[in-house]
Amino acid sequence: MRVSVPRWLIVLLAAVFSCYHLVLAGVSLDRFDDPWPVLACMVAYATATVAALWPSRRAAMPAWTAAFALAVSVVIPLQITSQLDPGDANGYATWYVAAIGTLMVIVATRRRQWFAWLGVGFMAVHGVAWSGLGSLADLGVVGSVTWVAFATAISSTLTRASRETREFILAEHEAADWQAAQEAHINERQYRLVQTGRTARPMLLAIVAQDGDLTPEQRQECLNLEGAIRDEIRGRRLLDDDVRREVMAARRRGAVVSLLDEGGIDDIEGDELARIHRSLAEALHGSTADRIIIRTVPGGGDDAVTVVGLGSPDLSSNALGRAGSVGADEDDDDDEVQLWLQIPRSSDDVRA
């Protein structure tokens, strides 16, 4: 079970803790001869805290915000200690130590650890210069440095955990995609094997029964079946049962049929794909062409499938052409287009 803490709750706790330092600063104003610099430091600290806690799209704090917090952590000790005597018991007047420690913890938590360490580092050096090495613990500098160290360690750990989580999620997606591709490959192979077996099994049984001694008609049927098996590989989504039946009928009457699916209809499903199959079967059923070429249209244009049927030119019209033109060129012997069909990708294009 995953337990998570709302971000707003963490921000609220940090804000309340920061306000506590301002309360201590307000209580100790009577210890200063001139409270206005202290009030200015309080305003600067509050502004830096609000900027540090302000939510943003990125987890890392903006560099300018971290730089501003660092500048505040440098200015406040200089201003506060200028009116204090290190030999006296200053009490809450040294509120700035815990306040800067809290601010630098926020900075470190928001992945600006170097700025945080510079801030507490300056505070520690300034504390030694102001009141001596032995007073660091009494001032609370050691505690602030310790909290920044904890914040740095926790932030680094969470950052690494977040990165590893993203890597695991990506690996899981890749594994799922690989598994889906393998399953699709296996299913496709099984389907093709079943389809091939259903197509070729009767003829294979006849070959075995006749010891390979086939009639000319059976040999031609073997060629037709070979073409049907090739269609299953090259035709793919161009085929359904009606299209297979019409293609076989065209081959049996002597036509040469070529199907080529280049992936142009891979994104078409359901009723639209059934409409394409239906149009294709109807075109094949009414065609008398000697050679039929069916191929998908790649590139995602308006048309999904193109059907071209070629046949020998009519002999009577060819003879008339020769009578009307002496020395006709060799193009007269070329096949003529007897079938031309472009099947749209969408039924909306058909209605248009």
C-alpha positions as CSV (number, residue, x, y, z in Angstrom):
1,M,0.0,0.0,0.0
2,R,1.3,3.4,-1.0
3,V,1.1,6.1,1.6
4,S,1.6,9.7,0.4
5,V,1.5,13.1,2.1
6,P,-0.2,15.9,0.3
7,R,2.2,18.6,-0.8
8,W,0.0,21.4,0.6
9,L,0.4,19.9,4.1
10,I,4.2,19.9,3.9
11,V,4.2,23.5,2.6
12,L,1.8,24.5,5.4
13,L,4.0,23.0,8.1
14,A,7.1,24.7,6.7
15,A,5.2,28.0,6.6
16,V,4.0,27.7,10.2
17,F,7.5,26.8,11.4
18,S,8.9,29.8,9.5
19,C,6.3,32.1,11.1
20,Y,7.4,30.9,14.5
21,H,10.8,32.4,13.9
22,L,9.2,35.7,13.0
23,V,7.2,35.6,16.3
24,L,10.5,35.1,18.2
25,A,12.0,38.0,16.3
26,G,9.0,40.2,17.2
27,V,9.3,39.3,20.8
28,S,13.0,40.2,20.9
29,L,12.7,43.6,19.3
30,D,13.2,45.4,22.6
31,R,16.8,44.1,22.8
32,F,17.8,46.2,19.8
33,D,18.6,49.9,20.0
34,D,17.3,50.4,16.4
35,P,14.5,47.9,15.5
36,W,14.1,49.0,11.9
37,P,17.0,47.0,10.5
38,V,15.6,44.0,12.3
39,L,12.1,44.6,10.9
40,A,13.7,44.9,7.4
41,C,15.4,41.5,8.0
42,M,12.1,40.0,9.1
43,V,10.4,41.2,5.9
44,A,13.3,39.9,3.8
45,Y,13.2,36.5,5.5
46,A,9.4,36.3,5.1
47,T,9.7,37.2,1.4
48,A,12.5,34.6,0.8
49,T,10.4,32.0,2.6
50,V,7.3,32.7,0.5
51,A,9.4,32.6,-2.7
52,A,11.0,29.3,-1.6
53,L,7.6,27.7,-0.8
54,W,5.8,29.0,-3.8
55,P,4.6,26.1,-5.9
56,S,6.0,25.6,-9.4
57,R,5.8,23.1,-12.2
58,R,9.3,21.8,-11.5
59,A,10.4,20.2,-8.3
60,A,13.7,22.1,-8.4
61,M,13.6,25.6,-7.1
62,P,14.4,28.3,-9.7
63,A,18.0,29.4,-9.5
64,W,17.1,33.1,-8.9
65,T,14.9,32.1,-5.9
66,A,17.8,30.1,-4.4
67,A,20.2,33.0,-5.0
68,F,17.8,35.4,-3.3
69,A,17.5,33.0,-0.3
70,L,21.3,32.8,-0.1
71,A,21.6,36.6,-0.2
72,V,19.1,36.9,2.7
73,S,21.0,34.3,4.7
74,V,24.1,36.4,4.3
75,V,22.6,39.8,5.0
76,I,20.5,38.9,8.1
77,P,23.4,37.7,10.4
78,L,25.4,40.8,9.5
79,Q,22.5,43.2,10.4
80,I,21.3,41.4,13.5
81,T,24.7,40.8,15.2
82,S,25.7,44.4,14.5
83,Q,23.5,45.4,17.5
84,L,24.2,42.5,19.8
85,D,27.0,41.8,22.2
86,P,28.4,38.2,21.9
87,G,29.2,38.2,25.6
88,D,25.6,38.8,26.7
89,A,22.8,36.3,26.9
90,N,20.9,37.4,23.9
91,G,18.0,34.9,24.1
92,Y,15.6,35.0,21.3
93,A,17.5,37.9,19.7
94,T,19.5,35.3,17.8
95,W,16.4,34.0,16.1
96,Y,18.1,34.4,12.8
97,V,20.2,31.2,13.3
98,A,17.2,28.9,13.3
99,A,15.4,31.0,10.7
100,I,18.2,30.7,8.2
101,G,18.5,27.0,9.0
102,T,14.9,26.5,8.2
103,L,15.2,28.5,5.0
104,M,18.2,26.6,3.9
105,V,16.4,23.3,4.7
106,I,13.6,24.4,2.3
107,V,16.2,25.3,-0.3
108,A,18.0,21.9,0.1
109,T,14.7,20.0,-0.1
110,R,13.9,21.7,-3.4
111,R,17.1,20.4,-4.9
112,R,19.4,23.5,-4.5
113,Q,21.8,21.9,-2.1
114,W,24.8,24.0,-3.0
115,F,23.0,27.2,-2.2
116,A,21.8,25.7,1.1
117,W,25.3,24.7,2.1
118,L,26.7,28.1,1.2
119,G,24.0,29.7,3.4
120,V,24.7,27.7,6.5
121,G,28.4,27.7,5.8
122,F,28.5,31.5,5.8
123,M,26.4,31.5,9.0
124,A,28.8,29.1,10.7
125,V,31.9,31.1,9.7
126,H,30.2,34.3,10.7
127,G,29.2,32.8,14.1
128,V,32.8,31.7,14.8
129,A,34.1,35.2,13.8
130,W,31.4,36.9,15.9
131,S,31.4,34.9,19.2
132,G,34.0,32.2,18.9
133,L,34.0,28.5,18.1
134,G,32.6,27.4,21.4
135,S,29.4,29.3,21.0
136,L,28.2,27.6,17.8
137,A,26.2,25.0,19.8
138,D,24.6,27.6,22.0
139,L,23.6,29.7,19.0
140,G,22.0,26.7,17.3
141,V,24.4,26.7,14.3
142,V,25.2,23.0,14.8
143,G,21.5,22.2,14.7
144,S,20.9,24.2,11.6
145,V,23.8,22.5,9.8
146,T,22.6,19.1,10.9
147,W,19.1,19.8,9.6
148,V,20.5,20.9,6.2
149,A,22.6,17.7,6.1
150,F,19.4,15.6,6.7
151,A,17.5,17.6,4.1
152,T,20.3,17.1,1.6
153,A,20.4,13.3,2.2
154,I,16.6,12.9,2.0
155,S,16.3,15.1,-1.1
156,S,19.1,13.1,-2.8
157,T,17.5,9.8,-1.9
158,L,14.0,10.9,-3.1
159,T,15.5,12.2,-6.3
160,R,17.3,8.9,-6.9
161,A,14.2,6.9,-6.0
162,S,12.1,9.0,-8.4
163,R,14.5,8.5,-11.2
164,E,14.7,4.8,-10.6
165,T,10.9,4.6,-10.5
166,R,10.6,6.3,-13.9
167,E,13.2,3.9,-15.2
168,F,11.2,0.9,-13.8
169,I,8.0,2.3,-15.3
170,L,9.7,2.7,-18.7
171,A,11.1,-0.8,-18.5
172,E,7.7,-2.1,-17.6
173,H,6.1,-0.4,-20.6
174,E,8.8,-1.7,-22.9
175,A,8.4,-5.2,-21.5
176,A,4.6,-5.0,-22.0
177,D,5.1,-3.7,-25.6
178,W,7.5,-6.5,-26.3
179,Q,5.1,-9.1,-24.8
180,A,2.3,-7.7,-26.9
181,A,4.4,-7.8,-30.0
182,Q,5.4,-11.4,-29.3
183,E,1.8,-12.4,-28.7
184,A,0.6,-10.7,-31.8
185,H,3.4,-12.4,-33.8
186,I,2.4,-15.8,-32.4
187,N,-1.3,-15.2,-33.1
188,E,-0.5,-14.0,-36.6
189,R,1.6,-17.0,-37.3
190,Q,-1.0,-19.4,-35.9
191,Y,-3.7,-17.7,-38.0
192,R,-1.6,-17.9,-41.1
193,L,-0.8,-21.6,-40.5
194,V,-4.5,-22.4,-40.0
195,Q,-5.4,-20.4,-43.1
196,T,-2.7,-22.1,-45.2
197,G,-3.7,-25.5,-43.9
198,R,-7.3,-24.9,-44.8
199,T,-6.3,-23.8,-48.3
200,A,-3.7,-26.4,-49.2
201,R,-4.8,-29.5,-47.2
202,P,-7.3,-30.8,-49.8
203,M,-4.8,-30.6,-52.6
204,L,-2.1,-32.1,-50.4
205,L,-4.3,-35.1,-49.6
206,A,-5.1,-35.5,-53.3
207,I,-1.3,-35.5,-54.1
208,V,-0.7,-38.2,-51.5
209,A,-3.7,-40.2,-52.7
210,Q,-2.6,-40.1,-56.4
211,D,1.1,-40.5,-55.6
212,G,1.9,-37.2,-57.2
213,D,0.3,-38.1,-60.5
214,L,-1.8,-35.0,-61.1
215,T,-3.9,-34.0,-64.0
216,P,-3.2,-30.8,-65.8
217,E,-6.2,-29.2,-64.1
218,Q,-4.9,-30.2,-60.7
219,R,-1.5,-28.9,-61.5
220,Q,-3.1,-25.5,-62.5
221,E,-5.0,-25.6,-59.2
222,C,-1.8,-26.1,-57.4
223,L,-0.5,-22.9,-58.9
224,N,-3.7,-21.1,-57.9
225,L,-3.3,-22.4,-54.4
226,E,0.3,-21.2,-54.3
227,G,-0.9,-17.8,-55.3
228,A,-3.5,-17.9,-52.5
229,I,-0.8,-18.8,-49.9
230,R,1.3,-15.9,-51.2
231,D,-1.7,-13.6,-50.8
232,E,-1.9,-14.4,-47.1
233,I,1.7,-13.1,-46.7
234,R,1.6,-10.2,-49.1
235,G,-2.0,-9.2,-49.0
236,R,-2.6,-9.4,-45.2
237,R,-5.4,-6.9,-44.4
238,L,-6.6,-6.7,-48.0
239,L,-8.2,-10.2,-47.5
240,D,-11.4,-11.5,-46.1
241,D,-13.4,-14.5,-47.1
242,D,-15.3,-12.8,-49.9
243,V,-12.1,-11.3,-51.4
244,R,-10.3,-14.6,-51.2
245,R,-13.1,-16.3,-53.0
246,E,-13.2,-13.7,-55.8
247,V,-9.4,-13.7,-56.2
248,M,-9.5,-17.5,-56.5
249,A,-12.3,-17.3,-59.1
250,A,-10.3,-14.8,-61.1
251,R,-7.2,-17.0,-61.1
252,R,-9.3,-20.0,-62.1
253,R,-10.6,-18.2,-65.2
254,G,-6.9,-17.5,-66.1
255,A,-6.3,-14.0,-64.7
256,V,-3.1,-13.1,-62.9
257,V,-3.9,-11.4,-59.6
258,S,-1.3,-9.6,-57.4
259,L,-2.1,-8.3,-54.0
260,L,0.3,-6.0,-52.1
261,D,-0.5,-4.6,-48.7
262,E,2.1,-1.9,-47.8
263,G,0.5,-0.9,-44.5
264,G,-1.7,1.8,-45.9
265,I,-4.9,0.4,-44.2
266,D,-3.3,-0.7,-40.9
267,D,-5.2,2.1,-39.1
268,I,-8.6,1.2,-40.5
269,E,-10.9,-1.0,-38.5
270,G,-14.4,-2.2,-38.2
271,D,-17.1,-1.0,-40.6
272,E,-14.7,1.0,-42.8
273,L,-12.4,-2.1,-43.3
274,A,-15.5,-4.2,-44.1
275,R,-16.6,-1.5,-46.7
276,I,-13.2,-1.7,-48.4
277,H,-13.4,-5.5,-48.5
278,R,-16.9,-5.4,-49.9
279,S,-16.0,-2.8,-52.6
280,L,-12.9,-4.9,-53.6
281,A,-14.9,-8.1,-53.8
282,E,-17.5,-6.4,-56.0
283,A,-14.9,-5.0,-58.3
284,L,-13.2,-8.4,-58.7
285,H,-16.5,-10.2,-59.3
286,G,-17.4,-8.0,-62.3
287,S,-14.0,-7.8,-63.9
288,T,-12.8,-9.7,-67.0
289,A,-9.3,-8.3,-66.9
290,D,-6.4,-10.7,-67.6
291,R,-4.1,-9.1,-65.0
292,I,-5.3,-7.5,-61.8
293,I,-3.1,-5.5,-59.4
294,I,-4.5,-4.6,-56.0
295,R,-2.4,-2.5,-53.6
296,T,-2.9,-0.3,-50.6
297,V,-2.1,3.4,-50.8
298,P,0.6,4.4,-48.3
299,G,0.9,7.8,-46.8
300,G,-2.5,8.3,-45.3
301,G,-4.2,10.0,-48.3
302,D,-7.8,10.0,-49.2
303,D,-7.7,6.7,-51.0
304,A,-7.0,3.4,-49.2
305,V,-6.8,0.9,-52.0
306,T,-6.1,1.1,-55.7
307,V,-7.3,-1.6,-58.1
308,V,-6.0,-1.8,-61.7
309,G,-7.2,-4.4,-64.2
310,L,-5.3,-4.8,-67.5
311,G,-6.5,-6.8,-70.5
312,S,-5.6,-7.4,-74.2
313,P,-7.1,-4.8,-76.5
314,D,-10.2,-5.7,-78.6
315,L,-9.2,-7.3,-81.9
316,S,-11.8,-5.5,-84.0
317,S,-10.9,-2.0,-82.6
318,N,-7.3,-2.9,-83.1
319,A,-7.9,-3.8,-86.7
320,L,-9.8,-0.5,-87.3
321,G,-6.9,1.4,-85.8
322,R,-4.5,-0.3,-88.2
323,A,-6.8,0.5,-91.2
324,G,-7.0,4.2,-90.3
325,S,-3.3,4.6,-89.6
326,V,-0.5,3.2,-91.7
327,G,2.6,2.1,-89.8
328,A,1.1,2.0,-86.4
329,D,3.7,1.8,-83.7
330,E,4.3,-1.1,-81.3
331,D,2.2,0.5,-78.5
332,D,-0.9,-1.1,-80.2
333,D,0.2,-4.4,-78.7
334,D,0.2,-3.0,-75.1
335,D,-2.5,-4.0,-72.6
336,E,-5.3,-1.6,-72.1
337,V,-6.8,-0.6,-68.7
338,Q,-10.1,-2.5,-68.3
339,L,-10.6,-1.8,-64.5
340,W,-9.6,1.3,-62.5
341,L,-10.9,1.7,-59.0
342,Q,-9.8,3.8,-56.1
343,I,-11.5,2.9,-52.8
344,P,-11.6,5.8,-50.3
345,R,-10.4,5.5,-46.8
346,S,-13.6,6.8,-45.3
347,S,-17.2,6.4,-46.1
348,D,-17.6,10.2,-45.9
349,D,-15.4,10.5,-49.0
350,V,-17.7,8.1,-50.8
351,R,-20.8,10.2,-50.0
352,A,-18.9,13.3,-51.0
